[in-house]
Amino acid sequence: MDFEIPADIAAFLNEVDQFIEDKIKPLEQADDNIRFFDHRREDARTDWERQGLPNEEWEVLLHKAKSLAIEEGIFNYPFPVEFGGRGGGNLGMAIIREHLAAKGLGLHNDLQNEHSVVGNNIGLLLMLKYGSKEQKAQWLDGMSTATMGFGFGITEPEHGSDATYMETNAVRDGDDWVINGEKTWNTGVHIAQADMVMARTSGKPGEALGITAFLVPMKAAGVKVEEYLWTFNMPSDHARVSFTDVRVPDSAIFGEEGKGLMVIQHFFNENRIRQAASSLGAAQYCVNEAVAHANQRKPFGKALSTNQGIQFPLVDLNTRCEMLRALVHKTAWLMDRDGAFSVSDKVSMCNYQANRLCCEAADFAMQVHGGMGYSRYKSFEHIYRHHRRYRITEGADEIQIRRAAGYLFGFMKQQKPKGVS
């Protein structure tokens, strides 16, 4: 058993670090771009007059960073080699995502909107696996250059965690489908060319089969962004979108008719292990910063780090980081070996533990730093506000625990969703 980071991944981390020093940090420091990362970040990033959406200058800066990473061959790490990538797997992405998040806040990696110089690219990977020949021809080039993308229309106003009870439906009409319904927390549709809308096409509420994924153009007649929802962590690009008699051709189906849940579960498992790794990295950053400050700060004539009230909680948080890192790496490695559906229990374990850990680490780092920790001159409040979201949006803690319990007690089996070939 070898716990060393594989040589190819370690070499890539060095390459990424050098790229960040040479290209990303100078861009971050140019033209007062640092305003998007210092104490002004929330105001600088948010267009308060445009429903709280991300400021256009902020999104232009993110695209510049991605363009540099694409030119360098960094961004496309998880793409298959034949599509210009490096064939990176889930273990590599987990290690990379933790590594970047552990560096703290910066243009290299901003988790608020899933920006990173190494793209997560779940949409593109799903397109490669489930897209039709025509869909791949339409989407792959734009997705590989970060100029095209689609949102994920899953959650509904009256149905969050109980996704199989969705009210959005699609009815066949000749060679077309007519979609009616509403989605909420529909992220990124302000710039997306399409929305991947989950709609029931057959079966009964609560059944896994009968849900179909459709790629619906955002400009299609009947698609309306009703509002952008303001959140704990601004800016926000989470929309409530209605679909009224939206007509799409049969070719808009993504994957197989009635088997959209497979696409979503594949997306959830691969995305959640990477997101868990990011929360782990952010948690480790908070612990490291708190330790450094505790060694430096000397109230009443002695370092904070000599107090057990500081030592014990940080030792506990650091121990949890170490244990979680082992589980994240193991889970990602197994996913690479056996497939995305082979480790659903462990993905849930990683996810809820990592998100809780990050929130607790950010909270204690604030406490160690005192008044400055509470201020926006430190990034802990930003980390807390963002990662608190993941305890809900990546599958609520309770849902993740329920999933893990299903496997532990034998109510569920470690396999592809029922009906999936």
N, C-alpha and C positions, 0 to 999 in steps of 0.2 A: 504494500500500500504506500503510495507516494503522494505527499501533500504539497509538493513543489508546484508552483505555477508552471504550466507547460512552456517550454522554451520559446515556441512561436508566439504565444500570447505575451510573454514577458518582453520579447523583442518588439512586439507591436506597441506595448505600453510605453517603452522608451521612445519609439518613433512618435507616438502621440504627444508625449511630454515635450519633445523637442519642437514639434510643430506648434504647440501652444505657446512656447517661449518665443519662437521666431515670428509667428504670424498672428496669433490671436491676441496675445497681451498688448502688442503695439496698437492693434485696432481698438481694443478695449480702452486704451489710454488716449486715443485721438479724439479731437473735436468734442471734448467733454462727454464722451460716451460713458464715462465712469458714473454719470448721473443715473444710469439705469441699474447700477449695482450698489451705490453708496446709500446714505440715509434718505436720498430723494427718490429712490427707486420706484416706490408704488405710485407716486405722483407722475414721475417721468414716463412710466410705462403705460399709464392709463389715459385714454381719451374720455374725459369726464363728460364731454358734450356729445359723445357718440355712443350713448348707452353703456359706457364703461368698457368698451372694447379696447384691445391693445392699441396703443399709439402707433400710427403708421411708421414713424421714424424708428421706433423700437423694432418693429417687424422687418423693416429694411435692414437694420443692423444685424439681426439674426440671420437673414438670408445672405448677407455678405460673408458672415462667418461660415455658413454652410457651403457657400460657393468656394471659399478657400479650401475647405476640407475636402470637397469633391475634387478640386484640381490636384490636391496632394494625394488623392487615393485613400484618404482616411475615412471619410464619411461612409463609404459603401462597404465597410468591413463585413457585414453579415450577408451581403449579396453573394449568390453563386458566382464562381469564377467566370462562367460563360456570359454573365451579365455585368462584367466589369468589377466584381467584388473580390473578396478574398476567401469566400466560403466559410466565414466565421460561424461558429455554432453557439448554442445557448450558454455553455460554460464560458466561452470567450466573452460573450456579451455581458454575462453576469459579473465577471471579474473587471471588465472595462467600465461598466456602469458604476460599480462600487468605487473604483479607482478615481473616476472623474468627480463623483459626488463628494468624496473625502477631501477633495481640494478646496471645497467651500464654494461660495457664490462667485460666479464670473461668466464671461462670455463663452468660455469653453464648454459650459454645461449648465443649463438653467432649467431646473425641473418644473418650474411653474407652468411652462407650456411645452414640456418634453423636448426642448431644444438641446442638441448636443453635437459636438464636432464628429462624433461617431453616431450615425443615425440609428434609431431604434428600428425604423423601417418595417414595422409589422404589416402595414398595409401592402407594401410591395411583396413581402414574402407570402402573404395570403393570396395575392394576385397570381403569383407563380404557381401556387398549389391548386387554387380553386377557379381561377379565371379561365374563360373560354379563349380560344385562339384569337378571336376578334377583340375581346376585352384586353388581352395582353398587348395586342398591336396598338390599341388606343392609349393604354395607360403606362406601360413599362418605361418608356423613354422619359416621360415627364416625371414619373415617381422617382426614377434613379437620379434625376437632377434637382429634386425637391421643388419643381415648378408645378407639379400637379399632385392632387391628393383627394381623398374622400373622407367624409365624416362617418360616424357610426351611430345610426339611429336605433337604439335598443330600448332604453328606459322610457317609460311613459308616465304622465302626471299621476295616474292612479295605480301604476304598477312599477315598482322599483326592483326589489330583489326577486319578486315573483314574475320573472320575465316570460315564463311560458303561459301566463294568463293575459298576454297583451291583447288589447282591443283593436289595434291597427290590423286591417285586413286587406287582402287583395283578391279580386274576383276576376276570373278570366272572361274576356269579351272578344271573341274571335281570336285573332293572333296577338291581341294585347291583354294587358292586365290593368285593372283600375284599382288604385290604392286610396283608401280613406283611413284617417287616424291622426294621431298626434304623438310626437316624441318630445322629450325634455332632456336637459343636460346633454344636448347634442353639440359636442365640442368641435370648434374650428370651422363651422359651416359658413362663417363670414368670408372665408377665402377658399373654401373647398369647391371643386368643380361638381362634385356629386355627393350624395349621402347614401350610405349603405343601410337601407331601411329594412328592418325585420318586420314581416307581416304574416299573419296567419292566412294560409291558403287552403287548409283542410284540417281535419281533426277537431278535437274539443279543447277548450281551455284547460291548461295544465298538462297537456300532452307534449312531449318533446318533438315528435314528428308532426309535420304539417305547418311548420314555420319556414318561410322562404326568405332568403336575402335578395334584395333588389338594389341595383345601382341606379339611383334616381338622380338625374341632373338637377342641380339647385335652381336652374332657370326654367324648369318644366312648369307648364301651366298648372296651377293649383297648389304649388309649393309656396308656403309663406312663413317667414320668420316672424313669429308673433312677438317675441321679446328676447332680450339678452338678460340673463339672470345675474344680478350682483351677488357676490359671495364674500366670505370671510377673507379671501385672498384675491385682491384686485391687481391687475385688470382681469376681466372675465370674458371668455368667448363661448360660454355655455348657453345655448339657445333653446327656446321652446318653439318647435316647428310644427305647423299643421299641414296635412296632406288631404286636399279635397278633390275627389274625382281625378286624381293624377293618373294619367294614362302613360304606360310604358310598354315597349314591345317585349315579347318573350325573351329576346336576347339580353334583356336587362337583368335576368336572373343570374345571381352570383353563386356558383356552386351548383347544387342540384335542387330541383323543386322539392319543397317539403323537408329539406335537410339543412336549413340555415343554421340550426342550433350547433351543428358540427363546426361550422365556420367560426361561430362566436366562441365556443369552448376552446377551439384551437387558439384563437386570438387571446382569450383570457389566460390560458396556461402559459404561453410564451411571453406575453406582456407582463404578467404578474410576477414571474420569476425575475425578470429584469427590473421591474419596479421595486421588488423586495430588495434587490441588490443595491439600488439607488438609495432606498431608505436606510439600509445598513451603512452605506458610505457616508450619508449625511449624519447619522448617529455617531459614527466614529469621529467625524470632524468635530462635532459638538463636545465629545469626550476629550479629544486631544486639546482643543482650545481651552476647555475648563481646567485641565491638568496644567497646562502652560501658565494660565493666569493664576492658579492657586500657588504655583511655585514662585511666581513673581510678586504677587500682592502680599504686603506685610502689615496688616492692621495690628495695632497693639504690640508692635515690635517683633512679630514672628510671622513666618509665611503661613498663609491659609492652609497649605498642604500638610502642615503638621497637625492639623485638627482631624480627629477621627470622623467628625460630622461631615467633613469634606471627603476624606479618604474612602470611607466605606461605600457611600453611594456611587462614587466614580469607579471603584473596583468592581462593584456589582454590574454597572452599566458596561464596563469594558469586558467583563467576563461574558456577558450576554452577547456582545458583539462577536467575540471569538467563537462562541458556540453556534451562533446563527450563521456565521461565515462558513463553517464546516457543513451545515445543512444546506445552505444555498448552493455551494459548490457541488455537493453530492447530488442534489436535485437536478441542477442544470446538466451535470454529467450524465445522469440517468436519462434525462429527456433527450439528449443527443444520441444516446445508445439505443433507447427503446421507443422513442416517439413522444409527442406532446401529451398523449392521453395516458401515459404509463405512470405518471407521478402526480396525479391530481390531488391526492391527500397531502403530499409533501409541499406542493405549490401553495396550498391553503395554509399549511403550518408556517411556511416561510413568510407569506404575505402578511398575515395578521400579527405575527410576532415582530416582524421588521417595522411595521408601521407604528405599533405601540412603542417599540423601543426608541424609534426616532423622536416621537413626541415627548417621551420621558427624558431623553438625553438633551433635547433642546430646552425643555423646561428647567432641568437642573443646571444646565450651562448658564441660563439666564440668572438663576439664583446665585451661582458662584461669582458671576460678574457684577452682581448688585444692580445699581441704577443703570449703569451702562448696558448691562445685559438686557434690561427691559426696553432700552432705547432702540432706535433704528440705526444707530451707529454701529451696532453689532448685527449679525445676520441671523441670530437665533430666533427672533420673532418671525422672520420671513420663513425660515425652515419649519418652524412649528405650524404656522398658518397653512403652509402648503401641504405638509405631510399629514396634518390632521384630516385633510380632505380624503386621503387614501384609506382611512379607516372606514370610509363610507363608499367612495366611488369605485374602488377596485374590488367591490364585494365587501359588504359590511363585515366587521369583525365577527359578528354573530353568525353570519352566513358561512364565513370561512371555517369557523369552528364546527358548525353543523355539517359541512361537507367532510371535514376530517373525521368527525364522529361517524358519519355514514360508512366510511371505509373501515374505521376501527372496529365497529360493531357488526360489520358484515351486511349492512343494509344496501350498500352500493358496491360495485365491482370496478376494479382498476382496468377500464377498457374504454373503447370508443363509445359514444352515445348510441343507444339502442337504435337499430335500423340503419346504421352507417356501415357502408361496405369498405 
